[in-house]
Amino acid sequence: MVAWLAKRWVVAALFMACGFTALLPAIALSTPLFATLIFLHLPVYMFHQVEEHSGDRFRHFANAQMFHGLEVLRPVDVLVVNLPVVWGVNLFAFYAALLSAPGAALVAPYLLIVNALLHAVTTVRLRCYNPGLVTALLLFLPLGVATLLVAFRVPGITIADHLIGLAAAVAIHVAIMAQSGWRYRHASGALK
């Protein structure tokens, strides 16, 4: 099942991103600006995933460049991070924005910004393009910043909500990196 899904999820993400984008005018007409921007996070993230994961590019890049040729990042890891975690967080954020908990929705823009910054840091550190960099810089940063600017005008959203959203986004990325680091230590230890 994992192999079947691993070969198809990126194409499905592209079609879903186009479908969600086609719904954007209806969402914009029926929801406040903040909820509309939060809704937009899901298709934008899917477009990013197409750049990042087409042809299994990010997994191959990470294993070759960051894990020194060890098979640390597996197809199942990519699926778990991108489908239930990323899509789940963005779906949660949209419903939070709709259901009178806009502060909880802030995890979505902070997730975009943290991810974009990690792509930029990786590029500078390794001095090469990494899959997902272009959409992270051209889509994630503008949408994330725009959403946060609008959030400052949403009644009920506090500075504490911003700090919690940022902390949650950082925690998600730290958990992903910690799991990869754990697998790398075990894989490199097995070679000794």
TIVO-2410 file (N, C-alpha, C; in nm, 3 decimals):
# residues 192
REC num residu      c1      c2      c3 atome chaine
REC   1      M   0.082  -0.120   0.000     N      A
REC   1      M   0.000   0.000   0.000    CA      A
REC   1      M   0.088   0.128   0.000     C      A
REC   2      V   0.195   0.126   0.081     N      A
REC   2      V   0.283   0.243   0.087    CA      A
REC   2      V   0.347   0.268  -0.049     C      A
REC   3      A   0.394   0.163  -0.114     N      A
REC   3      A   0.458   0.179  -0.245    CA      A
REC   3      A   0.359   0.233  -0.348     C      A
REC   4      W   0.237   0.183  -0.344     N      A
REC   4      W   0.134   0.230  -0.437    CA      A
REC   4      W   0.106   0.378  -0.415     C      A
REC   5      L   0.087   0.418  -0.289     N      A
REC   5      L   0.057   0.557  -0.257    CA      A
REC   5      L   0.177   0.647  -0.285     C      A
REC   6      A   0.298   0.599  -0.255     N      A
REC   6      A   0.419   0.678  -0.278    CA      A
REC   6      A   0.436   0.716  -0.425     C      A
REC   7      K   0.389   0.631  -0.515     N      A
REC   7      K   0.401   0.659  -0.658    CA      A
REC   7      K   0.293   0.754  -0.710     C      A
REC   8      R   0.187   0.774  -0.633     N      A
REC   8      R   0.072   0.847  -0.685    CA      A
REC   8      R   0.035   0.974  -0.611     C      A
REC   9      W   0.080   0.992  -0.488     N      A
REC   9      W   0.028   1.101  -0.408    CA      A
REC   9      W   0.065   1.239  -0.462     C      A
REC  10      V   0.180   1.254  -0.526     N      A
REC  10      V   0.221   1.386  -0.576    CA      A
REC  10      V   0.130   1.429  -0.691     C      A
REC  11      V   0.098   1.337  -0.779     N      A
REC  11      V   0.006   1.369  -0.889    CA      A
REC  11      V  -0.132   1.403  -0.833     C      A
REC  12      A  -0.175   1.326  -0.733     N      A
REC  12      A  -0.304   1.356  -0.669    CA      A
REC  12      A  -0.300   1.495  -0.604     C      A
REC  13      A  -0.188   1.529  -0.542     N      A
REC  13      A  -0.174   1.661  -0.479    CA      A
REC  13      A  -0.189   1.772  -0.582     C      A
REC  14      L  -0.132   1.753  -0.701     N      A
REC  14      L  -0.144   1.855  -0.805    CA      A
REC  14      L  -0.290   1.874  -0.847     C      A
REC  15      F  -0.361   1.764  -0.869     N      A
REC  15      F  -0.502   1.775  -0.906    CA      A
REC  15      F  -0.585   1.837  -0.794     C      A
REC  16      M  -0.558   1.798  -0.671     N      A
REC  16      M  -0.632   1.854  -0.558    CA      A
REC  16      M  -0.600   2.002  -0.541     C      A
REC  17      A  -0.473   2.040  -0.559     N      A
REC  17      A  -0.437   2.181  -0.548    CA      A
REC  17      A  -0.511   2.265  -0.651     C      A
REC  18      C  -0.521   2.212  -0.773     N      A
REC  18      C  -0.596   2.284  -0.877    CA      A
REC  18      C  -0.744   2.292  -0.841     C      A
REC  19      G  -0.799   2.185  -0.788     N      A
REC  19      G  -0.940   2.184  -0.747    CA      A
REC  19      G  -0.966   2.282  -0.633     C      A
REC  20      F  -0.879   2.281  -0.531     N      A
REC  20      F  -0.897   2.375  -0.420    CA      A
REC  20      F  -0.881   2.519  -0.467     C      A
REC  21      T  -0.788   2.542  -0.558     N      A
REC  21      T  -0.769   2.677  -0.611    CA      A
REC  21      T  -0.892   2.722  -0.688     C      A
REC  22      A  -0.954   2.630  -0.761     N      A
REC  22      A  -1.077   2.663  -0.834    CA      A
REC  22      A  -1.191   2.699  -0.739     C      A
REC  23      L  -1.188   2.647  -0.617     N      A
REC  23      L  -1.290   2.680  -0.516    CA      A
REC  23      L  -1.265   2.814  -0.448     C      A
REC  24      L  -1.147   2.869  -0.467     N      A
REC  24      L  -1.108   2.991  -0.395    CA      A
REC  24      L  -1.207   3.106  -0.410     C      A
REC  25      P  -1.259   3.136  -0.530     N      A
REC  25      P  -1.356   3.246  -0.539    CA      A
REC  25      P  -1.480   3.223  -0.453     C      A
REC  26      A  -1.529   3.100  -0.450     N      A
REC  26      A  -1.647   3.071  -0.367    CA      A
REC  26      A  -1.614   3.084  -0.219     C      A
REC  27      I  -1.498   3.038  -0.179     N      A
REC  27      I  -1.454   3.051  -0.040    CA      A
REC  27      I  -1.441   3.199  -0.004     C      A
REC  28      A  -1.379   3.275  -0.094     N      A
REC  28      A  -1.357   3.418  -0.068    CA      A
REC  28      A  -1.489   3.494  -0.055     C      A
REC  29      L  -1.589   3.454  -0.131     N      A
REC  29      L  -1.719   3.522  -0.124    CA      A
REC  29      L  -1.798   3.484   0.002     C      A
REC  30      S  -1.766   3.370   0.061     N      A
REC  30      S  -1.849   3.322   0.171    CA      A
REC  30      S  -1.779   3.321   0.307     C      A
REC  31      T  -1.652   3.356   0.313     N      A
REC  31      T  -1.581   3.355   0.441    CA      A
REC  31      T  -1.502   3.483   0.458     C      A
REC  32      P  -1.468   3.517   0.582     N      A
REC  32      P  -1.384   3.634   0.605    CA      A
REC  32      P  -1.245   3.617   0.541     C      A
REC  33      L  -1.176   3.728   0.522     N      A
REC  33      L  -1.046   3.726   0.457    CA      A
REC  33      L  -0.948   3.633   0.527     C      A
REC  34      F  -0.946   3.635   0.660     N      A
REC  34      F  -0.852   3.551   0.734    CA      A
REC  34      F  -0.877   3.403   0.703     C      A
REC  35      A  -1.002   3.360   0.707     N      A
REC  35      A  -1.035   3.219   0.678    CA      A
REC  35      A  -1.002   3.185   0.533     C      A
REC  36      T  -1.023   3.278   0.442     N      A
REC  36      T  -0.989   3.256   0.301    CA      A
REC  36      T  -0.839   3.234   0.286     C      A
REC  37      L  -0.760   3.317   0.352     N      A
REC  37      L  -0.614   3.301   0.344    CA      A
REC  37      L  -0.570   3.168   0.404     C      A
REC  38      I  -0.632   3.130   0.515     N      A
REC  38      I  -0.599   3.001   0.577    CA      A
REC  38      I  -0.635   2.888   0.481     C      A
REC  39      F  -0.751   2.897   0.417     N      A
REC  39      F  -0.791   2.796   0.318    CA      A
REC  39      F  -0.685   2.784   0.209     C      A
REC  40      L  -0.632   2.896   0.165     N      A
REC  40      L  -0.534   2.898   0.056    CA      A
REC  40      L  -0.404   2.825   0.093     C      A
REC  41      H  -0.378   2.810   0.221     N      A
REC  41      H  -0.256   2.739   0.264    CA      A
REC  41      H  -0.251   2.596   0.213     C      A
REC  42      L  -0.365   2.530   0.208     N      A
REC  42      L  -0.365   2.389   0.166    CA      A
REC  42      L  -0.326   2.373   0.019     C      A
REC  43      P  -0.390   2.441  -0.077     N      A
REC  43      P  -0.343   2.423  -0.215    CA      A
REC  43      P  -0.201   2.477  -0.238     C      A
REC  44      V  -0.164   2.584  -0.170     N      A
REC  44      V  -0.028   2.636  -0.186    CA      A
REC  44      V   0.072   2.533  -0.138     C      A
REC  45      Y   0.042   2.468  -0.025     N      A
REC  45      Y   0.133   2.364   0.024    CA      A
REC  45      Y   0.138   2.247  -0.075     C      A
REC  46      M   0.025   2.216  -0.137     N      A
REC  46      M   0.023   2.106  -0.235    CA      A
REC  46      M   0.106   2.140  -0.359     C      A
REC  47      F   0.098   2.265  -0.406     N      A
REC  47      F   0.183   2.306  -0.519    CA      A
REC  47      F   0.331   2.294  -0.479     C      A
REC  48      H   0.362   2.332  -0.358     N      A
REC  48      H   0.499   2.317  -0.307    CA      A
REC  48      H   0.540   2.170  -0.306     C      A
REC  49      Q   0.451   2.084  -0.263     N      A
REC  49      Q   0.482   1.941  -0.258    CA      A
REC  49      Q   0.509   1.884  -0.397     C      A
REC  50      V   0.443   1.939  -0.498     N      A
REC  50      V   0.469   1.894  -0.635    CA      A
REC  50      V   0.613   1.928  -0.674     C      A
REC  51      E   0.655   2.053  -0.648     N      A
REC  51      E   0.794   2.088  -0.678    CA      A
REC  51      E   0.891   2.003  -0.595     C      A
REC  52      E   0.859   1.986  -0.471     N      A
REC  52      E   0.951   1.920  -0.377    CA      A
REC  52      E   0.962   1.769  -0.399     C      A
REC  53      H   0.850   1.705  -0.429     N      A
REC  53      H   0.848   1.558  -0.427    CA      A
REC  53      H   0.824   1.490  -0.562     C      A
REC  54      S   0.808   1.564  -0.670     N      A
REC  54      S   0.796   1.500  -0.801    CA      A
REC  54      S   0.919   1.415  -0.827     C      A
REC  55      G   0.898   1.294  -0.871     N      A
REC  55      G   1.009   1.204  -0.898    CA      A
REC  55      G   1.086   1.167  -0.772     C      A
REC  56      D   1.022   1.183  -0.656     N      A
REC  56      D   1.084   1.147  -0.528    CA      A
REC  56      D   1.211   1.229  -0.504     C      A
REC  57      R   1.210   1.354  -0.558     N      A
REC  57      R   1.331   1.437  -0.558    CA      A
REC  57      R   1.380   1.474  -0.419     C      A
REC  58      F   1.290   1.514  -0.331     N      A
REC  58      F   1.337   1.558  -0.200    CA      A
REC  58      F   1.398   1.443  -0.121     C      A
REC  59      R   1.335   1.329  -0.125     N      A
REC  59      R   1.387   1.213  -0.051    CA      A
REC  59      R   1.527   1.176  -0.100     C      A
REC  60      H   1.543   1.172  -0.232     N      A
REC  60      H   1.676   1.141  -0.289    CA      A
REC  60      H   1.778   1.249  -0.252     C      A
REC  61      F   1.737   1.375  -0.260     N      A
REC  61      F   1.825   1.486  -0.225    CA      A
REC  61      F   1.868   1.476  -0.078     C      A
REC  62      A   1.771   1.457   0.011     N      A
REC  62      A   1.802   1.451   0.154    CA      A
REC  62      A   1.895   1.335   0.185     C      A
REC  63      N   1.864   1.219   0.130     N      A
REC  63      N   1.949   1.103   0.158    CA      A
REC  63      N   2.090   1.122   0.104     C      A
REC  64      A   2.103   1.182  -0.014     N      A
REC  64      A   2.236   1.201  -0.074    CA      A
REC  64      A   2.312   1.316  -0.009     C      A
REC  65      Q   2.247   1.431   0.007     N      A
REC  65      Q   2.317   1.551   0.051    CA      A
REC  65      Q   2.323   1.568   0.202     C      A
REC  66      M   2.218   1.533   0.272     N      A
REC  66      M   2.213   1.559   0.415    CA      A
REC  66      M   2.248   1.436   0.498     C      A
REC  67      F   2.227   1.319   0.442     N      A
REC  67      F   2.251   1.196   0.517    CA      A
REC  67      F   2.364   1.112   0.455     C      A
REC  68      H   2.446   1.176   0.374     N      A
REC  68      H   2.569   1.116   0.321    CA      A
REC  68      H   2.548   0.981   0.253     C      A
REC  69      G   2.440   0.972   0.176     N      A
REC  69      G   2.415   0.851   0.097    CA      A
REC  69      G   2.341   0.741   0.171     C      A
REC  70      L   2.311   0.760   0.298     N      A
REC  70      L   2.236   0.657   0.372    CA      A
REC  70      L   2.087   0.672   0.344     C      A
REC  71      E   2.017   0.562   0.343     N      A
REC  71      E   1.873   0.561   0.317    CA      A
REC  71      E   1.799   0.592   0.448     C      A
REC  72      V   1.806   0.717   0.489     N      A
REC  72      V   1.745   0.760   0.615    CA      A
REC  72      V   1.598   0.796   0.594     C      A
REC  73      L   1.573   0.877   0.494     N      A
REC  73      L   1.436   0.919   0.464    CA      A
REC  73      L   1.373   0.815   0.373     C      A
REC  74      R   1.270   0.749   0.423     N      A
REC  74      R   1.202   0.642   0.349    CA      A
REC  74      R   1.073   0.694   0.286     C      A
REC  75      P   1.020   0.624   0.187     N      A
REC  75      P   0.891   0.667   0.129    CA      A
REC  75      P   0.781   0.682   0.234     C      A
REC  76      V   0.776   0.594   0.331     N      A
REC  76      V   0.673   0.603   0.434    CA      A
REC  76      V   0.690   0.730   0.517     C      A
REC  77      D   0.814   0.773   0.541     N      A
REC  77      D   0.838   0.897   0.615    CA      A
REC  77      D   0.782   1.017   0.538     C      A
REC  78      V   0.808   1.019   0.408     N      A
REC  78      V   0.758   1.128   0.323    CA      A
REC  78      V   0.605   1.131   0.326     C      A
REC  79      L   0.544   1.015   0.318     N      A
REC  79      L   0.397   1.009   0.320    CA      A
REC  79      L   0.341   1.058   0.453     C      A
REC  80      V   0.397   1.012   0.563     N      A
REC  80      V   0.346   1.050   0.695    CA      A
REC  80      V   0.360   1.200   0.718     C      A
REC  81      V   0.472   1.257   0.680     N      A
REC  81      V   0.492   1.400   0.700    CA      A
REC  81      V   0.396   1.481   0.613     C      A
REC  82      N   0.379   1.442   0.489     N      A
REC  82      N   0.305   1.526   0.396    CA      A
REC  82      N   0.155   1.505   0.395     C      A
REC  83      L   0.108   1.386   0.415     N      A
REC  83      L  -0.037   1.365   0.409    CA      A
REC  83      L  -0.105   1.390   0.543     C      A
REC  84      P  -0.089   1.305   0.642     N      A
REC  84      P  -0.162   1.334   0.766    CA      A
REC  84      P  -0.111   1.457   0.841     C      A
REC  85      V   0.020   1.483   0.840     N      A
REC  85      V   0.071   1.596   0.918    CA      A
REC  85      V   0.044   1.728   0.846     C      A
REC  86      V   0.103   1.748   0.728     N      A
REC  86      V   0.088   1.877   0.660    CA      A
REC  86      V  -0.056   1.903   0.618     C      A
REC  87      W  -0.117   1.808   0.549     N      A
REC  87      W  -0.255   1.829   0.507    CA      A
REC  87      W  -0.346   1.838   0.628     C      A
REC  88      G  -0.320   1.756   0.728     N      A
REC  88      G  -0.402   1.757   0.849    CA      A
REC  88      G  -0.393   1.889   0.923     C      A
REC  89      V  -0.273   1.942   0.940     N      A
REC  89      V  -0.256   2.070   1.009    CA      A
REC  89      V  -0.327   2.181   0.934     C      A
REC  90      N  -0.314   2.184   0.802     N      A
REC  90      N  -0.378   2.290   0.724    CA      A
REC  90      N  -0.531   2.277   0.724     C      A
REC  91      L  -0.581   2.156   0.721     N      A
REC  91      L  -0.726   2.136   0.730    CA      A
REC  91      L  -0.776   2.177   0.868     C      A
REC  92      F  -0.703   2.137   0.973     N      A
REC  92      F  -0.738   2.179   1.109    CA      A
REC  92      F  -0.742   2.331   1.118     C      A
REC  93      A  -0.641   2.397   1.062     N      A
REC  93      A  -0.633   2.543   1.070    CA      A
REC  93      A  -0.752   2.609   1.001     C      A
REC  94      F  -0.792   2.555   0.887     N      A
REC  94      F  -0.907   2.613   0.816    CA      A
REC  94      F  -1.034   2.600   0.900     C      A
REC  95      Y  -1.057   2.483   0.955     N      A
REC  95      Y  -1.176   2.466   1.039    CA      A
REC  95      Y  -1.169   2.551   1.165     C      A
REC  96      A  -1.050   2.566   1.222     N      A
REC  96      A  -1.035   2.653   1.339    CA      A
REC  96      A  -1.071   2.797   1.304     C      A
REC  97      A  -1.027   2.842   1.187     N      A
REC  97      A  -1.059   2.978   1.143    CA      A
REC  97      A  -1.209   2.994   1.121     C      A
REC  98      L  -1.274   2.891   1.072     N      A
REC  98      L  -1.419   2.897   1.048    CA      A
REC  98      L  -1.501   2.886   1.175     C      A
REC  99      L  -1.452   2.809   1.270     N      A
REC  99      L  -1.532   2.776   1.388    CA      A
REC  99      L  -1.493   2.858   1.511     C      A
REC 100      S  -1.465   2.983   1.490     N      A
REC 100      S  -1.443   3.078   1.598    CA      A
REC 100      S  -1.324   3.046   1.688     C      A
REC 101      A  -1.220   2.986   1.632     N      A
REC 101      A  -1.095   2.966   1.704    CA      A
REC 101      A  -0.979   3.011   1.616     C      A
REC 102      P  -0.984   3.137   1.570     N      A
REC 102      P  -0.884   3.182   1.473    CA      A
REC 102      P  -0.741   3.175   1.524     C      A
REC 103      G  -0.721   3.190   1.653     N      A
REC 103      G  -0.586   3.183   1.707    CA      A
REC 103      G  -0.520   3.048   1.681     C      A
REC 104      A  -0.600   2.942   1.687     N      A
REC 104      A  -0.547   2.808   1.661    CA      A
REC 104      A  -0.505   2.790   1.515     C      A
REC 105      A  -0.562   2.870   1.427     N      A
REC 105      A  -0.531   2.859   1.284    CA      A
REC 105      A  -0.392   2.915   1.251     C      A
REC 106      L  -0.331   2.986   1.344     N      A
REC 106      L  -0.201   3.049   1.315    CA      A
REC 106      L  -0.089   2.949   1.294     C      A
REC 107      V  -0.112   2.825   1.330     N      A
REC 107      V  -0.009   2.724   1.304    CA      A
REC 107      V   0.018   2.714   1.154     C      A
REC 108      A  -0.083   2.736   1.070     N      A
REC 108      A  -0.067   2.722   0.925    CA      A
REC 108      A   0.032   2.825   0.867     C      A
REC 109      P   0.015   2.955   0.889     N      A
REC 109      P   0.113   3.048   0.832    CA      A
REC 109      P   0.253   3.031   0.892     C      A
REC 110      Y   0.259   2.999   1.019     N      A
REC 110      Y   0.391   2.977   1.078    CA      A
REC 110      Y   0.457   2.851   1.022     C      A
REC 111      L   0.378   2.751   0.989     N      A
REC 111      L   0.433   2.631   0.926    CA      A
REC 111      L   0.494   2.665   0.790     C      A
REC 112      L   0.425   2.750   0.713     N      A
REC 112      L   0.480   2.793   0.584    CA      A
REC 112      L   0.611   2.868   0.602     C      A
REC 113      I   0.613   2.962   0.694     N      A
REC 113      I   0.731   3.047   0.711    CA      A
REC 113      I   0.850   2.966   0.762     C      A
REC 114      V   0.827   2.880   0.860     N      A
REC 114      V   0.936   2.797   0.913    CA      A
REC 114      V   0.991   2.707   0.802     C      A
REC 115      N   0.902   2.648   0.724     N      A
REC 115      N   0.945   2.560   0.615    CA      A
REC 115      N   1.027   2.638   0.512     C      A
REC 116      A   0.979   2.756   0.475     N      A
REC 116      A   1.052   2.839   0.378    CA      A
REC 116      A   1.190   2.876   0.429     C      A
REC 117      L   1.199   2.912   0.556     N      A
REC 117      L   1.329   2.948   0.613    CA      A
REC 117      L   1.423   2.828   0.616     C      A
REC 118      L   1.370   2.710   0.644     N      A
REC 118      L   1.454   2.590   0.644    CA      A
REC 118      L   1.504   2.558   0.503     C      A
REC 119      H   1.420   2.578   0.402     N      A
REC 119      H   1.466   2.560   0.264    CA      A
REC 119      H   1.578   2.659   0.231     C      A
REC 120      A   1.561   2.784   0.273     N      A
REC 120      A   1.663   2.886   0.245    CA      A
REC 120      A   1.794   2.853   0.318     C      A
REC 121      V   1.785   2.814   0.443     N      A
REC 121      V   1.905   2.780   0.521    CA      A
REC 121      V   1.976   2.660   0.459     C      A
REC 122      T   1.899   2.561   0.416     N      A
REC 122      T   1.958   2.443   0.353    CA      A
REC 122      T   2.032   2.481   0.225     C      A
REC 123      T   1.973   2.569   0.146     N      A
REC 123      T   2.037   2.615   0.022    CA      A
REC 123      T   2.168   2.687   0.052     C      A
REC 124      V   2.166   2.775   0.150     N      A
REC 124      V   2.288   2.849   0.186    CA      A
REC 124      V   2.392   2.752   0.241     C      A
REC 125      R   2.350   2.662   0.329     N      A
REC 125      R   2.445   2.569   0.392    CA      A
REC 125      R   2.510   2.474   0.292     C      A
REC 126      L   2.428   2.420   0.201     N      A
REC 126      L   2.480   2.323   0.105    CA      A
REC 126      L   2.524   2.387  -0.027     C      A
REC 127      R   2.492   2.515  -0.045     N      A
REC 127      R   2.527   2.590  -0.166    CA      A
REC 127      R   2.473   2.525  -0.293     C      A
REC 128      C   2.348   2.479  -0.282     N      A
REC 128      C   2.282   2.421  -0.399    CA      A
REC 128      C   2.130   2.430  -0.382     C      A
REC 129      Y   2.063   2.420  -0.494     N      A
REC 129      Y   1.916   2.415  -0.492    CA      A
REC 129      Y   1.871   2.291  -0.416     C      A
REC 130      N   1.764   2.307  -0.337     N      A
REC 130      N   1.702   2.189  -0.278    CA      A
REC 130      N   1.556   2.187  -0.320     C      A
REC 131      P   1.505   2.068  -0.351     N      A
REC 131      P   1.368   2.058  -0.402    CA      A
REC 131      P   1.266   2.122  -0.308     C      A
REC 132      G   1.190   2.214  -0.363     N      A
REC 132      G   1.090   2.288  -0.288    CA      A
REC 132      G   1.128   2.432  -0.261     C      A
REC 133      L   1.251   2.469  -0.290     N      A
REC 133      L   1.301   2.603  -0.260    CA      A
REC 133      L   1.221   2.713  -0.331     C      A
REC 134      V   1.193   2.695  -0.458     N      A
REC 134      V   1.129   2.802  -0.536    CA      A
REC 134      V   0.989   2.833  -0.483     C      A
REC 135      T   0.908   2.730  -0.463     N      A
REC 135      T   0.772   2.756  -0.412    CA      A
REC 135      T   0.775   2.802  -0.266     C      A
REC 136      A   0.874   2.756  -0.190     N      A
REC 136      A   0.886   2.802  -0.051    CA      A
REC 136      A   0.909   2.953  -0.048     C      A
REC 137      L   0.997   3.002  -0.135     N      A
REC 137      L   1.028   3.145  -0.135    CA      A
REC 137      L   0.919   3.229  -0.204     C      A
REC 138      L   0.867   3.178  -0.317     N      A
REC 138      L   0.771   3.258  -0.395    CA      A
REC 138      L   0.627   3.246  -0.348     C      A
REC 139      L   0.591   3.136  -0.283     N      A
REC 139      L   0.453   3.117  -0.237    CA      A
REC 139      L   0.441   3.120  -0.085     C      A
REC 140      F   0.527   3.046  -0.016     N      A
REC 140      F   0.514   3.034   0.129    CA      A
REC 140      F   0.536   3.166   0.202     C      A
REC 141      L   0.646   3.233   0.170     N      A
REC 141      L   0.676   3.356   0.243    CA      A
REC 141      L   0.570   3.464   0.221     C      A
REC 142      P   0.530   3.494   0.098     N      A
REC 142      P   0.427   3.598   0.081    CA      A
REC 142      P   0.293   3.560   0.145     C      A
REC 143      L   0.249   3.436   0.128     N      A
REC 143      L   0.121   3.397   0.187    CA      A
REC 143      L   0.129   3.394   0.339     C      A
REC 144      G   0.238   3.340   0.392     N      A
REC 144      G   0.252   3.335   0.537    CA      A
REC 144      G   0.253   3.474   0.599     C      A
REC 145      V   0.332   3.565   0.541     N      A
REC 145      V   0.340   3.701   0.594    CA      A
REC 145      V   0.206   3.773   0.578     C      A
REC 146      A   0.142   3.760   0.462     N      A
REC 146      A   0.012   3.825   0.441    CA      A
REC 146      A  -0.091   3.775   0.542     C      A
REC 147      T  -0.090   3.646   0.567     N      A
REC 147      T  -0.186   3.590   0.662    CA      A
REC 147      T  -0.161   3.644   0.802     C      A
REC 148      L  -0.035   3.652   0.841     N      A
REC 148      L  -0.003   3.705   0.974    CA      A
REC 148      L  -0.040   3.852   0.986     C      A
REC 149      L  -0.019   3.929   0.880     N      A
REC 149      L  -0.058   4.071   0.883    CA      A
REC 149      L  -0.209   4.086   0.900     C      A
REC 150      V  -0.285   4.004   0.829     N      A
REC 150      V  -0.431   4.007   0.844    CA      A
REC 150      V  -0.471   3.960   0.983     C      A
REC 151      A  -0.400   3.860   1.037     N      A
REC 151      A  -0.433   3.805   1.168    CA      A
REC 151      A  -0.425   3.911   1.278     C      A
REC 152      F  -0.336   4.006   1.263     N      A
REC 152      F  -0.324   4.111   1.365    CA      A
REC 152      F  -0.450   4.197   1.373     C      A
REC 153      R  -0.535   4.192   1.271     N      A
REC 153      R  -0.660   4.269   1.272    CA      A
REC 153      R  -0.782   4.182   1.306     C      A
REC 154      V  -0.760   4.053   1.331     N      A
REC 154      V  -0.872   3.963   1.363    CA      A
REC 154      V  -0.901   3.970   1.512     C      A
REC 155      P  -1.025   4.006   1.548     N      A
REC 155      P  -1.060   4.013   1.691    CA      A
REC 155      P  -1.040   3.876   1.758     C      A
REC 156      G  -0.984   3.881   1.876     N      A
REC 156      G  -0.967   3.758   1.953    CA      A
REC 156      G  -0.832   3.692   1.937     C      A
REC 157      I  -0.756   3.725   1.834     N      A
REC 157      I  -0.623   3.668   1.818    CA      A
REC 157      I  -0.526   3.751   1.902     C      A
REC 158      T  -0.452   3.681   1.987     N      A
REC 158      T  -0.360   3.748   2.079    CA      A
REC 158      T  -0.214   3.718   2.043     C      A
REC 159      I  -0.126   3.789   2.108     N      A
REC 159      I   0.017   3.761   2.092    CA      A
REC 159      I   0.046   3.619   2.138     C      A
REC 160      A  -0.021   3.575   2.244     N      A
REC 160      A  -0.003   3.437   2.291    CA      A
REC 160      A  -0.040   3.338   2.182     C      A
REC 161      D  -0.146   3.366   2.105     N      A
REC 161      D  -0.185   3.279   1.994    CA      A
REC 161      D  -0.073   3.272   1.890     C      A
REC 162      H  -0.011   3.385   1.862     N      A
REC 162      H   0.101   3.387   1.767    CA      A
REC 162      H   0.216   3.303   1.819     C      A
REC 163      L   0.248   3.318   1.946     N      A
REC 163      L   0.359   3.241   2.004    CA      A
REC 163      L   0.329   3.091   2.003     C      A
REC 164      I   0.204   3.056   2.031     N      A
REC 164      I   0.165   2.914   2.029    CA      A
REC 164      I   0.170   2.860   1.887     C      A
REC 165      G   0.122   2.937   1.789     N      A
REC 165      G   0.127   2.895   1.649    CA      A
REC 165      G   0.270   2.876   1.602     C      A
REC 166      L   0.357   2.970   1.638     N      A
REC 166      L   0.498   2.959   1.601    CA      A
REC 166      L   0.561   2.838   1.670     C      A
REC 167      A   0.534   2.821   1.798     N      A
REC 167      A   0.590   2.708   1.872    CA      A
REC 167      A   0.543   2.575   1.813     C      A
REC 168      A   0.417   2.567   1.775     N      A
REC 168      A   0.365   2.444   1.715    CA      A
REC 168      A   0.433   2.415   1.582     C      A
REC 169      A   0.451   2.518   1.499     N      A
REC 169      A   0.517   2.499   1.369    CA      A
REC 169      A   0.662   2.455   1.388     C      A
REC 170      V   0.731   2.518   1.481     N      A
REC 170      V   0.869   2.480   1.509    CA      A
REC 170      V   0.873   2.337   1.563     C      A
REC 171      A   0.782   2.303   1.655     N      A
REC 171      A   0.778   2.169   1.714    CA      A
REC 171      A   0.755   2.061   1.607     C      A
REC 172      I   0.669   2.089   1.511     N      A
REC 172      I   0.645   1.993   1.402    CA      A
REC 172      I   0.775   1.969   1.325     C      A
REC 173      H   0.844   2.077   1.290     N      A
REC 173      H   0.968   2.062   1.214    CA      A
REC 173      H   1.078   1.996   1.298     C      A
REC 174      V   1.085   2.029   1.425     N      A
REC 174      V   1.184   1.966   1.513    CA      A
REC 174      V   1.157   1.817   1.525     C      A
REC 175      A   1.030   1.779   1.538     N      A
REC 175      A   0.995   1.637   1.548    CA      A
REC 175      A   1.036   1.562   1.421     C      A
REC 176      I   1.013   1.623   1.306     N      A
REC 176      I   1.052   1.560   1.179    CA      A
REC 176      I   1.204   1.544   1.173     C      A
REC 177      M   1.276   1.651   1.209     N      A
REC 177      M   1.422   1.644   1.204    CA      A
REC 177      M   1.477   1.548   1.309     C      A
REC 178      A   1.415   1.543   1.426     N      A
REC 178      A   1.460   1.451   1.531    CA      A
REC 178      A   1.444   1.306   1.488     C      A
REC 179      Q   1.332   1.276   1.423     N      A
REC 179      Q   1.311   1.139   1.375    CA      A
REC 179      Q   1.414   1.103   1.270     C      A
REC 180      S   1.442   1.196   1.179     N      A
REC 180      S   1.543   1.171   1.076    CA      A
REC 180      S   1.682   1.158   1.138     C      A
REC 181      G   1.711   1.243   1.236     N      A
REC 181      G   1.839   1.235   1.304    CA      A
REC 181      G   1.857   1.103   1.376     C      A
REC 182      W   1.751   1.057   1.440     N      A
REC 182      W   1.756   0.927   1.509    CA      A
REC 182      W   1.784   0.814   1.409     C      A
REC 183      R   1.714   0.817   1.295     N      A
REC 183      R   1.735   0.714   1.193    CA      A
REC 183      R   1.877   0.723   1.136     C      A
REC 184      Y   1.927   0.846   1.119     N      A
REC 184      Y   2.063   0.863   1.066    CA      A
REC 184      Y   2.167   0.806   1.163     C      A
REC 185      R   2.152   0.838   1.291     N      A
REC 185      R   2.247   0.785   1.391    CA      A
REC 185      R   2.246   0.632   1.391     C      A
REC 186      H   2.128   0.573   1.382     N      A
REC 186      H   2.120   0.426   1.382    CA      A
REC 186      H   2.177   0.367   1.253     C      A
REC 187      A   2.149   0.433   1.140     N      A
REC 187      A   2.199   0.382   1.011    CA      A
REC 187      A   2.351   0.397   1.004     C      A
REC 188      S   2.404   0.510   1.049     N      A
REC 188      S   2.549   0.528   1.042    CA      A
REC 188      S   2.619   0.442   1.146     C      A
REC 189      G   2.556   0.417   1.260     N      A
REC 189      G   2.612   0.329   1.362    CA      A
REC 189      G   2.619   0.186   1.316     C      A
REC 190      A   2.523   0.146   1.232     N      A
REC 190      A   2.522   0.008   1.181    CA      A
REC 190      A   2.636  -0.016   1.084     C      A
REC 191      L   2.689   0.091   1.024     N      A
REC 191      L   2.798   0.077   0.927    CA      A
REC 191      L   2.934   0.061   0.995     C      A
REC 192      K   2.942   0.096   1.124     N      A
REC 192      K   3.071   0.090   1.194    CA      A
REC 192      K   3.102  -0.049   1.243     C      A
***
